[in-house]
Amino acid sequence: MVPVEYLAGFVDGEGYLGLARIRRRHRASEYCLRLSIYNTNRAILEEIKRTTGGTMSVVGQRRAGWKPSYALILTNAAAARVIRKIKPFLLVKSEQSEALLAFDQRIRAGRRLRDKAGRLLPLARQEVRFRQAFYNRVKRMNRKGPQGRRNFPTNAVSQGEPRVSARYVAGFIDAEGSLMITRTRVADCRTPQYHPRVAATNTQRNVLEAIQLRFGGIIANQPPRNAAWKRGY
């Protein structure tokens, strides 16, 4: 079983919480909760799947030299169940989790009517507008680039007692980190020096500051290589 705090760190690093819009011909669109967890290491996603369930999907390679990527996808009730468990430990995607659980509660509270053939009847116009507005709200939360909303809650980290645990950081590093050995050359020394290095990258500086507060380290700015991208740290 994957610990819930580890899973929260992994989702904060390489997860997507959103609403999927399913277009229906001659009918209003339907919306479903979606939790997607990405990684190039299929084995770790299989391990997570044994805890959460879900469907494994091959994302493929966006570039010829890159590793193939995989996605573990959960929808609707299965997604809501996992989000509800990891929500207390999320930092980067805390706002999305709260919005999706509110949407799920609204959906479960309503009762859909069906015709004699068992097909769902159309939603009322007011409900259609509500769901579309909610979809747009979550989409803005997940927007990439400098215009995307900041999702880190201002009260998430207490100076006296950081919320991040070793399990959370382990999941975060497995998702968005790298463990390496660096080689450096010192002036007037012919022999290179080797040092272990752990690095974790994210566009939300606050989550790295929370990790730094507990474990130390240096935060470095990484200016975006593309004007449409967010600044990294």
N, C-alpha and C positions, 0 to 999 in steps of 0.2 A: 504494500500500500504506500502510495506517495503521500507524505505529510502535507496537510492543508497549507501550511505556511510556505513550504517549498513550492507548491503549486501556484500560490499567489505571486511569489517572486517570479516564477517562470512566465505566468500570464502577463504580469507587468512588463516583462522584458520582450516577449515574443508572442503576445496574444492580441486578439481583436475582439472587442465586445461591441455588438451593433445590432441593428435591425435589418433584416433582409426583406426587400420588397418583391413580391411575386405578382407579376402583372397577369390579369385575367382578361381574356377576350370578351368584350361587351359587358364586363363587370368591373366593380371596383377592385383595386389591388388588395392583396392580403399581405400582412406583415408578420414576420416570425422572429423571435429572439435567435441570435446566432453567437456562439462562442467558438472562435477558431484559434488554435494554438499551432504555431509554425516552428519548424526546425529542419536542419539538414540531416540530423541524426534520427533516423527512424526508430532505433531501438528505445530511445528515451521517450518518444511519443507513444510507442507501444506500451511502455511501463505506465505512463500516465493513463492511457486508455484502460488498463486493467483496473484502475481506481475510479475513473470517471465515466467510462463508456464512451460512445461516440463512433464516428465513422472516419476512417483514414483515407486521405486523398493525396494523390501525387500532384504536386504543383508543377514540377518540371524544372528546367533550367532556363533562366532568362538570358543567360549568356553561355556561350559554348564552354568557357573555361571554368564555370561555376559548378558547384556540387548540385545534384538534384535536391529539391526541397519537398517537404511533406507537410500536410495540414491535418490536424485532428479536429473534427467539426462536431459540435453539439448544437441542437436546435430546440426551441420551445421549452417544454417541461424539463428535459434533460439539461439544457443550458441554464435554466433558472435555478435548478437544484445545485449545480456546481457554483454558480455565481453567488448564491446565497451563502455557501460555505466559506468561500474565499474573500467575500466582501470586507470582513473586519480587518483583513491584513493587506488589502490592496492600497497602494499609494498613487501610482501613476494613473490607474484606471478606476479610481474610486468613484468618480462622478458618473462615469458610464454605467457602473454596476448599480448604483442607486437608481438611475433613470430606467434601466431595463427591468429591475425588479418592480418598480412602480407600474411600468407598462404591463408586466406579467400579472400583477395583482388586478389591474383594471380588466384585463382580458378574462381572467378566471372568474371575476365577479359578475361579468355579463353572461347572458345565456343566448346562444345562437339558435335560431329556429331553422328547421329543415322542412323541405317539401315531402310529399309522399314517397318520392324516390330516394330520400335520404340526403339530397343535396342541400348544402347550406343556402339559406335565403339571403338576399342582398342586405348589407348593413344600412342603417339609417344614415342620412347625409351628415348629420352632426357627428356620428361616430366615425365616419370616413374622414371627415375634416380633422378630428382629434388624432386619429392614427397617423395621418399624413403629417400633421404638425409635429408629432412625437418623433416620427422618422426623420424629419428635417433637423430637429433639435439634436438627436444623437449623431446625425451625419456631421453637423457642425463641430461637435465634440471630437470627432475622429478625423477632422480635416487635417491634411498634411500641409506643410509649408509654414511660413512665418505668420499667416493669418489664422492658423488653427488656435483653438481656445486652449488656455492652460488648464489642465485637469487636476493639478495637485492641490488638495485642500490645504488651506493655510494653517489649520490647526492640527495637521496630521502628525507632526513631530514635536514632541516635548523636549526642551533642552535638558531636563533632568532625567528623563527616561525615554530614549529613542524606541520607536515601535518596531524597528527592523530587528529580526532575530537572525541567528546563524543559518537557520533553515531557509528563511526568506532570501537571504543573500546567496545561498547556494543555488537556489532556483533561478535567481536573477542572473548569476554568473553563467550557469549552464545555458541560459537563453541568450544573453547578450554580452557575455564576457569572453575573455581569452586568457589562458595560462601559457606563459612562454619563458624562454631564456633569452635575454638580450646580450649582445656582444658590443662592447665599447672599446675604443682605443684611447689611451691616455698619452698626452704629449710626453716625449722623451722616454717612452716605454714601448719596446718592440712587441711585447706579449699582450694580446687583447685580454680584457676582463669580461667575465660572464656573471650575470646576475639574474635571479628569478624575478618574474614580473607578473602581476595579476592586473588586468585592466577590464573595466566595465564601461560601456558606452550607452548614453541615452540622451534624448533631446530635452528631458525634464531635469534640470539641474538640481531641483530640490530633493529628488530621490537619491541622487548621488551624495548630496550633503548629509542626508539622513544616514547613509551607509558610512560616510566619512566620520560622522560624529561617534559612531559605535566602534569602527575598526581602524580609523586613521586613513592615511593616503593623501594624494594630491589630486585636485581637480584642475584639469586643463581645458581650455577652450578649443573647440574644433570648428572653425568657420565653415559654413556650408560651401561645397564645391559647386552647387547649383543655386541660383538666386531663389528658386521656388522651394528650396528645402529649408527646414528649421536648423538653427544652430545646434551643434552637438557638443557634448561634454564628456 
